Amino acid sequence: MAHFLNHRAWMYDRCHSGRRGLKESFVIGVEEFVETARQCQYYAIDGGIRCPCIKCECTRILKDQDVKLHLYQKGFMPVWTFHGEEIPSTSNRVEIWLASGLNTVVHTSRINQFAYMQEMVDNALRRHDEQEANDSHDEEAPNETTQRFYKLLTKANLPVFEGSSESKLPVSIRLLAGKSNWNVPNQVVDHYTKLILDLTPLNNSIPKNCYQAKRCVSMLGLEAKKIDCCVNGCMLFYDNDNRKNDALLVECKFCGSPRYHTMHAGQRQKKPIPLKSMFYLTIIPRLRRMFTSMQTSQHMTWHDSNKTKGVLCHPSDGEAWKHFNRKHPSFASEPCNVRLGLCSDGFTPYIQVSASPYSCWPVIVTSYNLPLEMCMKKPYMFLTCIIPGPSNPKSAIDVYLEPLIDDLKKLWNGVWTYDVSRKQNFLMKATLMWTIMTFQRMACYLVGAHMVD
């Protein structure tokens, strides 16, 4: 059973080549994992096992056979992708093993196997060893921003009423997702939230309307900005350190095009309607969340501790990465500093029914700190902005990237962040290492903004 100690490689080596059946080592590993999870004290408390498959991601408590089936069909989620770590102390876990009522002889090799398997169970259940945490002398309290976020998250994850398995935050997200997916008006959401309130106990925290659901989700701090644009792509009506009061202009300062639709005589309108707008989703809070979540924080230094000499299997093994480290040694000295990649391409969001096609251009940023099996997965690819159409922005793409460039400049100087895996505050910096696109002007623009292409 030495494969349990071999960096847990069996967890991500599920099928034979060509996906012809499960490997025996994977089947044995899953059986051992489930059996170990059954011995855990949280098994009785939760009434099952938090399924660590790719789909469930430890959010659903299932029966043993269902967990096995999920793992056989979908595989493990990317949580245990460590390499070269030391074998943890087994004393506490062996005591749990011996206290579980097993009257058998436990050999040293079996203890080590159990320790590794138990550690995986702890990761799956998102539990933390309090005794090991108390032994650390370098721990710091989260900074004020992170503490506020944790408090809001704790409050939002309380059950909506006694005996319910749902909490306010997931309910709010599901309501807003339904509204967005099917273009439901606010009044319809309000109608169904009132219906739900009438069917549930009086003392509940279910959002009473669409507005309250939005407020609950906004506590995550992942804001989206709507920025008006010139119809010809000359400028954004947006303020930054270089240009002041651009947000107050009512016409483009380059081509003179109006910012808003023309108001007709006698028409009453509370707010003018812009001719063209774009959405920008700031990346700073999302990078901070990567360190404040136990599920991802420990993977943000993977690139530093999992290098194989002479083998090119990750961007950190490439010459460009090493060249950047030589030019910026202070940046490279902190493994938590983030290396980013950016990609963009046009797509048609709707079925074309007219002679004039429409395309828009999403801009996506991903972190190359993560292992290969995570960095290009959907949850870790951050949509930062959507450049509106109807046509290719071409050389004007740098105009639409101004908010992103401003955030990247802030990240180059550093923003304070709390790393929950190390329990320390640090100055997180980030740089854009690569762009994946065909726009030469954009690449030159990024190089001029303290980036490496």
C-alpha positions as CSV (number, residue, x, y, z in Angstrom):
1,M,0.0,0.0,0.0
2,A,3.0,2.3,-0.5
3,H,1.1,4.3,-3.1
4,F,-0.7,6.2,-0.3
5,L,2.7,7.7,0.7
6,N,3.7,8.4,-2.9
7,H,2.5,12.0,-2.9
8,R,-1.1,10.7,-3.2
9,A,-0.6,10.3,-7.0
10,W,-3.3,7.6,-7.1
11,M,-6.0,10.2,-6.4
12,Y,-5.5,11.8,-9.9
13,D,-4.6,8.6,-11.7
14,R,-8.1,7.2,-12.0
15,C,-8.5,5.5,-15.4
16,H,-6.3,3.4,-17.7
17,S,-5.2,4.9,-21.0
18,G,-8.1,5.6,-23.2
19,R,-10.4,5.7,-20.1
20,R,-10.9,1.9,-20.2
21,G,-11.9,1.2,-16.7
22,L,-10.7,2.3,-13.3
23,K,-7.2,1.4,-12.0
24,E,-6.9,-1.0,-9.2
25,S,-4.8,1.4,-7.1
26,F,-7.6,4.1,-7.4
27,V,-10.3,1.6,-6.3
28,I,-8.3,0.5,-3.3
29,G,-7.5,4.1,-2.4
30,V,-11.2,5.1,-2.5
31,E,-12.1,2.1,-0.3
32,E,-9.4,3.1,2.2
33,F,-10.5,6.7,2.1
34,V,-14.2,5.9,2.8
35,E,-13.2,3.5,5.5
36,T,-11.0,6.1,7.2
37,A,-13.7,8.7,6.9
38,R,-16.1,6.4,8.7
39,Q,-13.7,6.4,11.7
40,C,-13.7,10.2,11.9
41,Q,-15.7,11.8,14.7
42,Y,-17.4,14.1,12.2
43,Y,-18.9,11.1,10.4
44,A,-21.4,10.5,13.3
45,I,-22.0,14.3,13.7
46,D,-22.7,14.9,10.0
47,G,-24.5,11.6,9.4
48,G,-22.3,10.8,6.4
49,I,-19.3,11.9,4.4
50,R,-18.8,15.2,2.7
51,C,-18.2,14.1,-0.9
52,P,-14.8,15.4,-2.2
53,C,-15.6,14.7,-5.9
54,I,-15.1,17.3,-8.6
55,K,-18.9,18.1,-8.7
56,C,-19.7,18.1,-4.9
57,E,-16.5,19.8,-3.7
58,C,-17.2,18.8,-0.1
59,T,-20.5,20.7,0.0
60,R,-22.9,17.6,0.1
61,I,-23.1,15.0,2.8
62,L,-23.7,11.6,1.2
63,K,-23.9,7.9,2.1
64,D,-20.7,5.8,1.8
65,Q,-21.8,4.1,-1.4
66,D,-22.8,7.3,-3.0
67,V,-19.4,8.9,-2.2
68,K,-17.7,5.9,-3.8
69,L,-19.8,6.1,-6.9
70,H,-19.1,9.9,-7.3
71,L,-15.4,9.4,-6.9
72,Y,-15.4,6.5,-9.4
73,Q,-17.3,8.5,-11.9
74,K,-15.9,12.0,-11.5
75,G,-12.6,11.7,-9.5
76,F,-11.3,13.8,-6.6
77,M,-11.5,17.6,-6.5
78,P,-8.1,19.4,-6.7
79,V,-7.4,19.7,-3.0
80,W,-4.5,17.4,-2.2
81,T,-2.0,18.4,-4.9
82,F,1.1,18.7,-2.6
83,H,4.5,17.3,-3.4
84,G,7.5,16.8,-1.1
85,E,5.8,17.6,2.2
86,E,7.0,16.0,5.4
87,I,5.0,13.3,7.0
88,P,2.9,15.0,9.7
89,S,2.9,14.0,13.3
90,T,0.8,10.9,13.8
91,S,0.4,10.8,17.6
92,N,-3.0,12.5,17.7
93,R,-4.4,10.6,14.7
94,V,-3.2,7.2,16.1
95,E,-5.0,8.0,19.4
96,I,-8.2,8.5,17.4
97,W,-7.6,5.2,15.6
98,L,-6.9,3.3,18.8
99,A,-9.9,4.9,20.5
100,S,-12.3,3.9,17.7
101,G,-12.8,0.5,19.2
102,L,-10.6,-1.5,16.8
103,N,-9.0,-4.4,18.8
104,T,-6.3,-5.1,16.2
105,V,-2.5,-4.8,16.1
106,V,-1.5,-1.6,14.3
107,H,1.9,-1.7,12.6
108,T,4.1,1.3,12.0
109,S,3.5,1.3,8.2
110,R,-0.2,1.0,8.8
111,I,-0.1,4.0,11.1
112,N,1.7,6.1,8.5
113,Q,-0.8,5.1,5.9
114,F,-3.7,6.0,8.2
115,A,-2.1,9.3,9.1
116,Y,-1.9,10.3,5.4
117,M,-5.4,9.1,4.7
118,Q,-6.8,10.8,7.8
119,E,-5.1,14.0,6.7
120,M,-7.0,13.8,3.4
121,V,-10.2,13.2,5.3
122,D,-9.6,16.3,7.4
123,N,-9.0,18.3,4.2
124,A,-12.2,16.9,2.7
125,L,-14.2,17.8,5.8
126,R,-12.4,21.2,6.0
127,R,-11.5,20.6,9.6
128,H,-8.4,22.0,11.2
129,D,-6.3,20.6,14.0
130,E,-6.7,23.1,16.8
131,Q,-3.8,21.7,18.8
132,E,-1.4,22.1,15.9
133,A,-2.6,25.6,15.4
134,N,-2.0,26.6,19.0
135,D,1.6,25.3,18.8
136,S,2.5,27.9,16.1
137,H,4.1,31.0,17.5
138,D,4.0,33.0,14.2
139,E,0.3,33.2,13.8
140,E,-1.3,36.6,13.3
141,A,-4.9,37.8,13.6
142,P,-6.6,38.6,10.2
143,N,-6.4,42.2,9.2
144,E,-9.5,44.4,9.6
145,T,-10.8,43.8,6.1
146,T,-10.5,40.1,6.3
147,Q,-12.0,40.0,9.8
148,R,-15.0,41.9,8.6
149,F,-15.4,39.5,5.6
150,Y,-15.2,36.4,7.9
151,K,-17.8,37.9,10.3
152,L,-20.2,38.7,7.4
153,L,-19.7,35.2,5.9
154,T,-20.3,33.5,9.3
155,K,-23.5,35.5,9.7
156,A,-24.7,34.8,6.2
157,N,-24.1,31.1,6.5
158,L,-26.4,30.6,9.5
159,P,-29.4,28.3,8.8
160,V,-32.4,30.3,7.4
161,F,-34.5,28.8,10.1
162,E,-34.1,26.1,12.8
163,G,-33.7,22.7,11.3
164,S,-32.9,23.9,7.8
165,S,-29.8,22.8,5.9
166,E,-29.7,25.9,3.8
167,S,-28.3,29.3,4.7
168,K,-29.1,32.8,3.6
169,L,-26.1,33.3,1.3
170,P,-26.7,30.2,-0.9
171,V,-30.4,30.9,-1.1
172,S,-29.7,34.5,-2.2
173,I,-27.3,33.3,-4.8
174,R,-29.8,30.8,-6.2
175,L,-32.5,33.4,-6.4
176,L,-30.2,35.8,-8.3
177,A,-28.9,33.0,-10.6
178,G,-32.5,32.1,-11.5
179,K,-33.3,35.8,-12.2
180,S,-30.2,36.1,-14.4
181,N,-30.5,32.8,-16.3
182,W,-34.1,33.3,-17.3
183,N,-34.2,37.1,-17.4
184,V,-36.9,37.2,-14.7
185,P,-38.1,40.7,-13.6
186,N,-37.6,41.8,-10.0
187,Q,-41.3,41.7,-9.3
188,V,-41.4,37.9,-10.1
189,V,-38.5,37.3,-7.7
190,D,-40.3,39.3,-5.0
191,H,-43.5,37.3,-5.6
192,Y,-41.8,33.9,-5.1
193,T,-39.7,35.1,-2.1
194,K,-43.0,36.1,-0.5
195,L,-44.5,32.7,-1.3
196,I,-41.4,31.0,0.3
197,L,-41.8,33.2,3.4
198,D,-45.4,32.2,3.8
199,L,-44.4,28.5,3.7
200,T,-41.6,28.7,6.3
201,P,-41.5,29.4,10.0
202,L,-41.8,33.1,11.1
203,N,-38.3,33.3,12.6
204,N,-36.3,33.0,9.4
205,S,-33.6,34.9,7.6
206,I,-34.7,34.2,4.0
207,P,-34.3,37.4,1.9
208,K,-37.7,39.1,1.6
209,N,-37.2,40.4,-1.9
210,C,-34.7,40.7,-4.7
211,Y,-33.1,43.8,-3.2
212,Q,-32.3,42.0,0.1
213,A,-30.8,39.0,-1.9
214,K,-28.5,41.4,-3.8
215,R,-27.4,43.1,-0.5
216,C,-26.6,39.7,0.9
217,V,-24.5,38.6,-2.1
218,S,-22.8,42.0,-2.2
219,M,-21.3,41.3,1.2
220,L,-18.8,39.0,-0.5
221,G,-17.1,42.2,-1.8
222,L,-16.9,41.0,-5.4
223,E,-18.2,44.2,-7.0
224,A,-18.9,44.8,-10.7
225,K,-18.6,48.3,-12.1
226,K,-20.6,49.6,-15.0
227,I,-18.5,52.1,-17.0
228,D,-19.9,54.2,-19.8
229,C,-17.9,54.2,-23.1
230,C,-17.5,56.4,-26.1
231,V,-19.5,54.8,-29.0
232,N,-16.4,55.0,-31.2
233,G,-14.1,53.5,-28.5
234,C,-12.1,56.6,-28.0
235,M,-12.3,56.8,-24.2
236,L,-14.0,55.6,-21.0
237,F,-16.0,58.0,-18.9
238,Y,-13.9,56.8,-15.9
239,D,-11.6,58.5,-13.5
240,N,-8.1,57.3,-12.5
241,D,-4.9,58.8,-11.2
242,N,-3.9,60.2,-14.7
243,R,-7.2,61.7,-15.6
244,K,-9.7,63.5,-13.3
245,N,-13.3,64.3,-13.9
246,D,-13.7,62.1,-17.0
247,A,-16.6,60.4,-15.3
248,L,-18.5,63.8,-15.3
249,L,-18.2,64.4,-19.1
250,V,-21.3,64.2,-21.3
251,E,-19.5,63.9,-24.6
252,C,-16.3,62.3,-25.8
253,K,-13.3,64.7,-25.5
254,F,-11.7,63.2,-28.6
255,C,-14.5,62.8,-31.2
256,G,-17.2,64.8,-29.6
257,S,-19.8,61.9,-29.7
258,P,-22.5,62.2,-27.0
259,R,-22.5,60.0,-24.0
260,Y,-26.2,59.6,-23.6
261,H,-29.3,59.0,-25.7
262,T,-31.0,62.2,-26.8
263,M,-33.8,63.3,-24.6
264,H,-37.0,64.0,-26.5
265,A,-39.0,67.1,-25.8
266,G,-41.6,66.5,-23.0
267,Q,-40.1,63.1,-22.1
268,R,-39.7,62.5,-18.4
269,Q,-36.8,60.4,-17.4
270,K,-35.1,60.0,-14.1
271,K,-31.7,59.0,-15.3
272,P,-30.1,59.4,-18.7
273,I,-29.4,56.2,-20.7
274,P,-25.8,55.8,-22.0
275,L,-25.3,54.9,-25.6
276,K,-22.6,52.3,-24.8
277,S,-21.4,50.7,-21.5
278,M,-19.0,48.0,-20.4
279,F,-18.7,45.9,-17.2
280,Y,-15.6,45.6,-15.2
281,L,-15.1,43.0,-12.4
282,T,-12.2,44.0,-10.2
283,I,-9.6,41.3,-9.6
284,I,-8.1,42.5,-6.3
285,P,-10.8,41.1,-4.0
286,R,-10.9,37.8,-5.9
287,L,-7.2,37.3,-5.5
288,R,-7.5,38.1,-1.8
289,R,-10.3,35.4,-1.6
290,M,-7.8,32.9,-2.9
291,F,-5.7,33.4,0.2
292,T,-8.6,33.7,2.7
293,S,-10.2,30.4,1.7
294,M,-8.7,27.2,3.1
295,Q,-9.6,25.4,-0.1
296,T,-7.3,27.5,-2.2
297,S,-4.7,29.3,0.0
298,Q,-2.4,26.3,0.4
299,H,-2.2,25.9,-3.4
300,M,-1.1,29.5,-4.1
301,T,2.5,28.6,-3.3
302,W,2.5,25.4,-5.3
303,H,4.7,26.9,-8.0
304,D,7.5,27.5,-5.5
305,S,7.6,24.1,-3.8
306,N,6.9,21.7,-6.6
307,K,9.6,22.2,-9.2
308,T,11.2,19.3,-11.0
309,K,14.7,20.2,-12.2
310,G,15.2,19.7,-15.9
311,V,11.5,19.0,-16.6
312,L,9.2,21.6,-18.3
313,C,5.7,20.8,-17.0
314,H,4.5,24.2,-15.6
315,P,5.1,27.8,-16.6
316,S,7.3,28.2,-13.5
317,D,9.8,25.8,-15.1
318,G,10.1,28.1,-18.2
319,E,12.9,30.5,-19.0
320,A,10.5,33.5,-19.0
321,W,9.6,32.8,-15.3
322,K,13.2,32.4,-14.3
323,H,14.2,35.6,-16.2
324,F,11.6,37.6,-14.4
325,N,12.9,36.2,-11.0
326,R,16.4,37.4,-11.9
327,K,15.2,40.9,-12.8
328,H,12.9,41.2,-9.8
329,P,14.4,39.2,-6.9
330,S,12.4,41.0,-4.2
331,F,9.2,40.0,-6.0
332,A,10.4,36.4,-6.4
333,S,11.4,36.1,-2.8
334,E,7.8,36.0,-1.6
335,P,6.2,32.8,-3.0
336,C,2.7,34.1,-2.3
337,N,3.1,36.8,-4.9
338,V,0.9,36.1,-7.8
339,R,1.8,35.5,-11.5
340,L,-1.1,36.1,-13.9
341,G,-1.9,35.2,-17.4
342,L,-4.5,37.1,-19.6
343,C,-6.5,35.9,-22.6
344,S,-9.2,37.4,-24.7
345,D,-11.1,36.6,-27.9
346,G,-14.4,37.6,-29.5
347,F,-17.5,35.6,-29.4
348,T,-21.1,35.9,-30.6
349,P,-23.4,35.9,-27.6
350,Y,-26.7,35.5,-29.5
351,I,-27.9,33.7,-32.5
352,Q,-27.6,36.0,-35.4
353,V,-31.0,36.8,-37.1
354,S,-29.9,40.0,-38.8
355,A,-27.4,40.9,-41.5
356,S,-25.2,42.9,-39.1
357,P,-23.5,40.5,-36.7
358,Y,-22.6,41.4,-33.1
359,S,-19.6,40.1,-31.1
360,C,-18.3,41.1,-27.7
361,W,-14.8,40.4,-26.1
362,P,-14.4,38.9,-22.6
363,V,-11.1,39.4,-20.9
364,I,-10.1,36.5,-18.6
365,V,-7.3,36.4,-16.0
366,T,-5.9,33.3,-14.4
367,S,-3.3,32.6,-11.7
368,Y,-0.3,30.5,-12.6
369,N,0.6,30.0,-9.0
370,L,-1.8,27.1,-9.0
371,P,-1.1,23.5,-10.1
372,L,-1.8,22.7,-13.7
373,E,-5.0,20.8,-12.9
374,M,-6.4,23.9,-11.2
375,C,-5.1,27.0,-13.0
376,M,-7.1,26.5,-16.2
377,K,-10.3,25.3,-14.5
378,K,-13.4,27.4,-14.6
379,P,-13.5,28.5,-10.9
380,Y,-10.0,30.0,-11.1
381,M,-10.4,31.8,-14.4
382,F,-11.5,35.3,-13.5
383,L,-13.7,37.2,-16.0
384,T,-12.5,40.8,-15.5
385,C,-14.3,42.8,-18.2
386,I,-16.6,42.4,-21.2
387,I,-15.7,44.7,-24.1
388,P,-19.0,45.6,-25.9
389,G,-19.4,45.2,-29.6
390,P,-20.7,45.2,-32.2
391,S,-17.3,44.7,-33.8
392,N,-13.7,43.9,-33.0
393,P,-12.2,46.7,-30.8
394,K,-8.8,46.3,-32.7
395,S,-6.3,48.9,-31.6
396,A,-8.8,50.5,-29.2
397,I,-8.7,47.5,-26.9
398,D,-6.2,49.3,-24.6
399,V,-8.9,51.9,-23.9
400,Y,-11.2,49.3,-22.4
401,L,-8.4,47.7,-20.4
402,E,-7.7,50.9,-18.4
403,P,-9.5,49.7,-15.2
404,L,-7.7,46.4,-15.3
405,I,-4.3,48.1,-15.8
406,D,-5.1,50.4,-12.8
407,D,-5.7,47.3,-10.7
408,L,-2.5,45.6,-11.9
409,K,-0.5,48.7,-11.0
410,K,-1.9,48.6,-7.5
411,L,-1.1,44.9,-7.3
412,W,2.5,45.6,-8.4
413,N,2.9,47.9,-5.4
414,G,1.1,45.4,-3.2
415,V,-2.1,45.1,-1.2
416,W,-2.4,43.7,2.3
417,T,-3.9,40.2,2.4
418,Y,-4.4,37.5,5.0
419,D,-3.1,34.0,4.2
420,V,-5.3,31.6,6.2
421,S,-3.0,28.6,5.6
422,R,0.0,30.4,7.2
423,K,-2.2,32.5,9.5
424,Q,-0.2,35.6,8.6
425,N,-0.8,39.0,6.9
426,F,1.4,39.8,4.0
427,L,1.8,42.4,1.2
428,M,0.5,40.5,-1.8
429,K,1.9,41.6,-5.2
430,A,1.0,40.5,-8.6
431,T,2.4,40.7,-12.1
432,L,1.0,39.9,-15.6
433,M,3.4,37.3,-17.1
434,W,1.8,36.4,-20.4
435,T,-1.0,37.5,-22.7
436,I,-2.7,35.0,-25.0
437,M,-4.1,36.9,-28.0
438,T,-3.2,38.4,-31.4
439,F,-3.3,42.1,-30.5
440,Q,0.2,43.5,-30.8
441,R,-0.7,46.9,-29.5
442,M,-2.2,45.5,-26.3
443,A,1.0,43.5,-25.6
444,C,3.1,46.6,-26.0
445,Y,0.7,48.6,-23.7
446,L,1.0,45.9,-21.0
447,V,4.8,45.9,-21.3
448,G,4.8,49.6,-20.6
449,A,2.7,49.1,-17.5
450,H,5.4,47.1,-15.6
451,M,4.4,43.8,-17.1
452,V,6.4,41.0,-18.8
453,D,5.0,39.6,-22.1
